[in-house]
Amino acid sequence: MSPKPPRPTQAEREEMARLLPAPAERDVPGRRHQLLRNHLMREIEHSTRTATAEFPTRRRRRLTFTAIPLAAGATALALATGGVFGQHPTAQPGSAVASGPSERGTHATPAAVLLDRIATVAASKATPTVRDDQYVYIASKVAYSSQNGTDSVMRLDKPHLRQIWLSADGTRPGLLRENGQDTELDAGHEGVVVSEADGHTTVRRPDGTNSQPRVAVPGEGTPSLNSPTYRYLESLPTDPGTLLKKIYDETEGAGPGPDQEAFVTIGDLLREQLAPPKVSAALYKAAAKIPGVTVVNDSVDAAGRRGIAVARVHNGERTEWIFDKHSLEFLGERSVMLKDTSRAKAGQVTATTAVLNRLVTDKPGQTHSGAS
């Protein structure tokens, strides 16, 4: 018989309680928050530790900006780096607390409680009015890692501004403005526009391949989880279980495994797009059902804003979705190495992003709200 696991100390229980942000206005009422906290402490007291399995290398999307913000003005970004790692910034690995629930999810883990509160905030937002002829505008600060032919170490570029205008229904040309370069996004192009470390752009097709050369290519612009428009995101189910099943079904066989690929897909859907509040809330609740999701008590985005993070570790690298500790608004995302490799060291930031603005505009290039 396995020995009985040690009971957490009082200091550990207090630390777990501290990691739960204080309730904000229009968020979980104080009494309900206290009940959730008490329940969480009981679960921690009686639960056992489980070992985490090593995942094979996953297919990561390189800063794919295709997703759903928690709300206009509070924002999210992409950071996948396709096996690319950063150099100069380093980060304390931090304490990742408690896995997200499995099937899945009968226990109120820290990640489940936090994501439930984040979903409550997301659902409370007003549904934006978006016409078919309008554009979703997102301004972001981003930095990616790259490697040149003479240096085996991956190095993180300096953060720079990225602006994009996406057609609401996908039928009109959009615009990407980055590194002093304007790139027209042709209506009907296939896949999602992504950034490269050298400042060029490419298109990630729904099958996971990139266009060659690195320009928007014409194709069948059928919206999908990997290539969403605002109208497509409106159509997603708002029941978390149904939505997660759709994600698992449509990503079956992709990436290193179903759980990791589901987490990556939801992360991609929390980035450079806009969706109704109820869809955003459903995505957060769906993420809470994925095994291995944890809470990191301190993280920082590309704009230097500190927050609490929801994270998942794969192959020694942790991807973090960062939220303001008080408002629970989505700030950005980063990836951090947790172990040394030949190209990166433990604590090294591999990619970092921060959304600075998110608006609905009437035309590409416009940086203020469009007429209603």
PEQUICOR-V280386 format. One record per helix or strand of 3 or more residues. SS is the DSSP state (@ for helix, = for strand). FROM is the first residue (numbers start at 1). LEN is the number of residues. If there is no record, write none. Layout:
<<SS,FROM,LEN> <SS,FROM,LEN>>
//
This chain:
<<@,10,10> <@,30,17> <@,110,14> <=,135,9> <=,160,8> <=,174,5> <=,181,5> <=,192,4> <=,201,4> <@,230,5> <@,240,11> <@,258,11> <@,277,11> <=,294,7> <=,306,9> <=,317,7> <=,330,8> <=,348,14>>
//
